[in-house]
Amino acid sequence: MADTRMHEVFQGELTSQRDRAPASAGALKVTIELKSPSGKPRAIDAFWDGERRWRFRFSPDETGEWTWNSVSAEADDAGLHGLSGRFACTPADKNNPLYAHGPIVVSKDKTHFTHSDGTPWFWLADTAWNGVLAATDEHWNTFLTTRARQRFTAVQFVSSHWRGLSSDPTGQHAYTRNAAGEIELNPAFFHRLDGRVAAINAHGLVAVPVMLWAIGKGDPGFELSEPEAIAFSRYLQARWGAHSVIWFLGGDGDYRGEKAARWHRIGQGVFADRERGHHRLATMHPGG
């Protein structure tokens, strides 16, 4: 039984019994149902991580033994459906405020932010938009060490290729379209980013990813259809939602007038059931 500490990330892995094309693999619904030591049920999405591999990540908020089981939309795949396991959650690391005090929430009087235990938190972020995508490991560590020393509390960044960075330094894209016009997720793009996001939290800083940059041509929030935008954002939520994050659903877009309804529908599709698993704040980054 693997262990993790309070508010940190437990990761599990599932291996499918069959090969799938990227479009169908990325679209397959695999749910992980969890039960806390007190008996409270939770549920999160697992995510496709390339080849036959699915992963799931969860941040426990109770100490003691947790249990989980998997439910796949393709119930005949015994590598994804009907599996179970358990893990122990031990007390939090008191040296990191994100783990010692818990995730960021809105205060009870709705006037400011606090950690889940009521400790005040002030949003002082650096907008390192391309930092997660383009920095070397050495530069990223130097950046985070500097910002933590300067008492910043968060780092805002873009989660995918966009018109400000058409691909990562290795030429990878977050997704492409196949000949049939379907979106194909590219897990290799995110393998580089996972460690960068975890490092933000390890330095005591909250990660603030933009899910859908949305100024215009070349941006996912502009070019993806509503169902595609929802599916892609849920993939990001499954991948990074166990970390200490605050989500920007849209980045630098125009959400006014008739456009507001589209973004409301996308937001509902991404976040409406988030209370089942991780409760993370979500907002919009408005255009200038």
Secondary structure as a PSIPRED ss2 file (coil, helix, strand):
# PSIPRED VFORMAT (PSIPRED V4.0)

   1 M C   1.000  0.000  0.000
   2 A C   1.000  0.000  0.000
   3 D E   0.000  0.000  1.000
   4 T E   0.000  0.000  1.000
   5 R E   0.000  0.000  1.000
   6 M C   1.000  0.000  0.000
   7 H C   1.000  0.000  0.000
   8 E C   1.000  0.000  0.000
   9 V C   1.000  0.000  0.000
  10 F E   0.000  0.000  1.000
  11 Q E   0.000  0.000  1.000
  12 G E   0.000  0.000  1.000
  13 E E   0.000  0.000  1.000
  14 L E   0.000  0.000  1.000
  15 T E   0.000  0.000  1.000
  16 S C   1.000  0.000  0.000
  17 Q C   1.000  0.000  0.000
  18 R C   1.000  0.000  0.000
  19 D C   1.000  0.000  0.000
  20 R C   1.000  0.000  0.000
  21 A C   1.000  0.000  0.000
  22 P H   0.000  1.000  0.000
  23 A H   0.000  1.000  0.000
  24 S H   0.000  1.000  0.000
  25 A H   0.000  1.000  0.000
  26 G H   0.000  1.000  0.000
  27 A H   0.000  1.000  0.000
  28 L C   1.000  0.000  0.000
  29 K C   1.000  0.000  0.000
  30 V E   0.000  0.000  1.000
  31 T E   0.000  0.000  1.000
  32 I E   0.000  0.000  1.000
  33 E E   0.000  0.000  1.000
  34 L E   0.000  0.000  1.000
  35 K E   0.000  0.000  1.000
  36 S C   1.000  0.000  0.000
  37 P C   1.000  0.000  0.000
  38 S C   1.000  0.000  0.000
  39 G C   1.000  0.000  0.000
  40 K C   1.000  0.000  0.000
  41 P E   0.000  0.000  1.000
  42 R E   0.000  0.000  1.000
  43 A E   0.000  0.000  1.000
  44 I E   0.000  0.000  1.000
  45 D E   0.000  0.000  1.000
  46 A C   1.000  0.000  0.000
  47 F E   0.000  0.000  1.000
  48 W E   0.000  0.000  1.000
  49 D C   1.000  0.000  0.000
  50 G C   1.000  0.000  0.000
  51 E C   1.000  0.000  0.000
  52 R C   1.000  0.000  0.000
  53 R E   0.000  0.000  1.000
  54 W E   0.000  0.000  1.000
  55 R E   0.000  0.000  1.000
  56 F E   0.000  0.000  1.000
  57 R E   0.000  0.000  1.000
  58 F E   0.000  0.000  1.000
  59 S C   1.000  0.000  0.000
  60 P C   1.000  0.000  0.000
  61 D C   1.000  0.000  0.000
  62 E C   1.000  0.000  0.000
  63 T C   1.000  0.000  0.000
  64 G E   0.000  0.000  1.000
  65 E E   0.000  0.000  1.000
  66 W E   0.000  0.000  1.000
  67 T E   0.000  0.000  1.000
  68 W E   0.000  0.000  1.000
  69 N E   0.000  0.000  1.000
  70 S E   0.000  0.000  1.000
  71 V E   0.000  0.000  1.000
  72 S E   0.000  0.000  1.000
  73 A C   1.000  0.000  0.000
  74 E C   1.000  0.000  0.000
  75 A C   1.000  0.000  0.000
  76 D C   1.000  0.000  0.000
  77 D C   1.000  0.000  0.000
  78 A C   1.000  0.000  0.000
  79 G C   1.000  0.000  0.000
  80 L C   1.000  0.000  0.000
  81 H C   1.000  0.000  0.000
  82 G C   1.000  0.000  0.000
  83 L C   1.000  0.000  0.000
  84 S E   0.000  0.000  1.000
  85 G E   0.000  0.000  1.000
  86 R E   0.000  0.000  1.000
  87 F E   0.000  0.000  1.000
  88 A E   0.000  0.000  1.000
  89 C E   0.000  0.000  1.000
  90 T E   0.000  0.000  1.000
  91 P C   1.000  0.000  0.000
  92 A C   1.000  0.000  0.000
  93 D C   1.000  0.000  0.000
  94 K C   1.000  0.000  0.000
  95 N C   1.000  0.000  0.000
  96 N C   1.000  0.000  0.000
  97 P H   0.000  1.000  0.000
  98 L H   0.000  1.000  0.000
  99 Y H   0.000  1.000  0.000
 100 A H   0.000  1.000  0.000
 101 H H   0.000  1.000  0.000
 102 G C   1.000  0.000  0.000
 103 P C   1.000  0.000  0.000
 104 I E   0.000  0.000  1.000
 105 V E   0.000  0.000  1.000
 106 V E   0.000  0.000  1.000
 107 S C   1.000  0.000  0.000
 108 K C   1.000  0.000  0.000
 109 D C   1.000  0.000  0.000
 110 K C   1.000  0.000  0.000
 111 T C   1.000  0.000  0.000
 112 H C   1.000  0.000  0.000
 113 F E   0.000  0.000  1.000
 114 T E   0.000  0.000  1.000
 115 H E   0.000  0.000  1.000
 116 S C   1.000  0.000  0.000
 117 D C   1.000  0.000  0.000
 118 G C   1.000  0.000  0.000
 119 T C   1.000  0.000  0.000
 120 P E   0.000  0.000  1.000
 121 W E   0.000  0.000  1.000
 122 F C   1.000  0.000  0.000
 123 W C   1.000  0.000  0.000
 124 L C   1.000  0.000  0.000
 125 A E   0.000  0.000  1.000
 126 D E   0.000  0.000  1.000
 127 T E   0.000  0.000  1.000
 128 A C   1.000  0.000  0.000
 129 W C   1.000  0.000  0.000
 130 N C   1.000  0.000  0.000
 131 G H   0.000  1.000  0.000
 132 V H   0.000  1.000  0.000
 133 L H   0.000  1.000  0.000
 134 A H   0.000  1.000  0.000
 135 A C   1.000  0.000  0.000
 136 T C   1.000  0.000  0.000
 137 D H   0.000  1.000  0.000
 138 E H   0.000  1.000  0.000
 139 H H   0.000  1.000  0.000
 140 W H   0.000  1.000  0.000
 141 N H   0.000  1.000  0.000
 142 T H   0.000  1.000  0.000
 143 F H   0.000  1.000  0.000
 144 L H   0.000  1.000  0.000
 145 T H   0.000  1.000  0.000
 146 T H   0.000  1.000  0.000
 147 R H   0.000  1.000  0.000
 148 A H   0.000  1.000  0.000
 149 R H   0.000  1.000  0.000
 150 Q C   1.000  0.000  0.000
 151 R C   1.000  0.000  0.000
 152 F C   1.000  0.000  0.000
 153 T C   1.000  0.000  0.000
 154 A E   0.000  0.000  1.000
 155 V E   0.000  0.000  1.000
 156 Q E   0.000  0.000  1.000
 157 F E   0.000  0.000  1.000
 158 V E   0.000  0.000  1.000
 159 S C   1.000  0.000  0.000
 160 S C   1.000  0.000  0.000
 161 H C   1.000  0.000  0.000
 162 W E   0.000  0.000  1.000
 163 R C   1.000  0.000  0.000
 164 G C   1.000  0.000  0.000
 165 L E   0.000  0.000  1.000
 166 S C   1.000  0.000  0.000
 167 S C   1.000  0.000  0.000
 168 D C   1.000  0.000  0.000
 169 P C   1.000  0.000  0.000
 170 T C   1.000  0.000  0.000
 171 G C   1.000  0.000  0.000
 172 Q C   1.000  0.000  0.000
 173 H C   1.000  0.000  0.000
 174 A C   1.000  0.000  0.000
 175 Y E   0.000  0.000  1.000
 176 T E   0.000  0.000  1.000
 177 R E   0.000  0.000  1.000
 178 N C   1.000  0.000  0.000
 179 A C   1.000  0.000  0.000
 180 A C   1.000  0.000  0.000
 181 G C   1.000  0.000  0.000
 182 E C   1.000  0.000  0.000
 183 I E   0.000  0.000  1.000
 184 E E   0.000  0.000  1.000
 185 L E   0.000  0.000  1.000
 186 N C   1.000  0.000  0.000
 187 P H   0.000  1.000  0.000
 188 A H   0.000  1.000  0.000
 189 F H   0.000  1.000  0.000
 190 F H   0.000  1.000  0.000
 191 H H   0.000  1.000  0.000
 192 R H   0.000  1.000  0.000
 193 L H   0.000  1.000  0.000
 194 D H   0.000  1.000  0.000
 195 G H   0.000  1.000  0.000
 196 R H   0.000  1.000  0.000
 197 V H   0.000  1.000  0.000
 198 A H   0.000  1.000  0.000
 199 A H   0.000  1.000  0.000
 200 I H   0.000  1.000  0.000
 201 N H   0.000  1.000  0.000
 202 A H   0.000  1.000  0.000
 203 H C   1.000  0.000  0.000
 204 G C   1.000  0.000  0.000
 205 L C   1.000  0.000  0.000
 206 V E   0.000  0.000  1.000
 207 A E   0.000  0.000  1.000
 208 V E   0.000  0.000  1.000
 209 P E   0.000  0.000  1.000
 210 V E   0.000  0.000  1.000
 211 M E   0.000  0.000  1.000
 212 L E   0.000  0.000  1.000
 213 W E   0.000  0.000  1.000
 214 A C   1.000  0.000  0.000
 215 I C   1.000  0.000  0.000
 216 G C   1.000  0.000  0.000
 217 K C   1.000  0.000  0.000
 218 G C   1.000  0.000  0.000
 219 D C   1.000  0.000  0.000
 220 P H   0.000  1.000  0.000
 221 G H   0.000  1.000  0.000
 222 F H   0.000  1.000  0.000
 223 E H   0.000  1.000  0.000
 224 L C   1.000  0.000  0.000
 225 S C   1.000  0.000  0.000
 226 E H   0.000  1.000  0.000
 227 P H   0.000  1.000  0.000
 228 E H   0.000  1.000  0.000
 229 A H   0.000  1.000  0.000
 230 I H   0.000  1.000  0.000
 231 A H   0.000  1.000  0.000
 232 F H   0.000  1.000  0.000
 233 S H   0.000  1.000  0.000
 234 R H   0.000  1.000  0.000
 235 Y H   0.000  1.000  0.000
 236 L H   0.000  1.000  0.000
 237 Q H   0.000  1.000  0.000
 238 A H   0.000  1.000  0.000
 239 R H   0.000  1.000  0.000
 240 W H   0.000  1.000  0.000
 241 G C   1.000  0.000  0.000
 242 A C   1.000  0.000  0.000
 243 H C   1.000  0.000  0.000
 244 S C   1.000  0.000  0.000
 245 V E   0.000  0.000  1.000
 246 I C   1.000  0.000  0.000
 247 W E   0.000  0.000  1.000
 248 F E   0.000  0.000  1.000
 249 L E   0.000  0.000  1.000
 250 G E   0.000  0.000  1.000
 251 G E   0.000  0.000  1.000
 252 D E   0.000  0.000  1.000
 253 G E   0.000  0.000  1.000
 254 D C   1.000  0.000  0.000
 255 Y C   1.000  0.000  0.000
 256 R C   1.000  0.000  0.000
 257 G C   1.000  0.000  0.000
 258 E C   1.000  0.000  0.000
 259 K H   0.000  1.000  0.000
 260 A H   0.000  1.000  0.000
 261 A H   0.000  1.000  0.000
 262 R H   0.000  1.000  0.000
 263 W H   0.000  1.000  0.000
 264 H H   0.000  1.000  0.000
 265 R H   0.000  1.000  0.000
 266 I H   0.000  1.000  0.000
 267 G H   0.000  1.000  0.000
 268 Q H   0.000  1.000  0.000
 269 G H   0.000  1.000  0.000
 270 V H   0.000  1.000  0.000
 271 F H   0.000  1.000  0.000
 272 A C   1.000  0.000  0.000
 273 D C   1.000  0.000  0.000
 274 R H   0.000  1.000  0.000
 275 E H   0.000  1.000  0.000
 276 R H   0.000  1.000  0.000
 277 G C   1.000  0.000  0.000
 278 H C   1.000  0.000  0.000
 279 H C   1.000  0.000  0.000
 280 R C   1.000  0.000  0.000
 281 L C   1.000  0.000  0.000
 282 A E   0.000  0.000  1.000
 283 T E   0.000  0.000  1.000
 284 M E   0.000  0.000  1.000
 285 H E   0.000  0.000  1.000
 286 P E   0.000  0.000  1.000
 287 G C   1.000  0.000  0.000
 288 G C   1.000  0.000  0.000
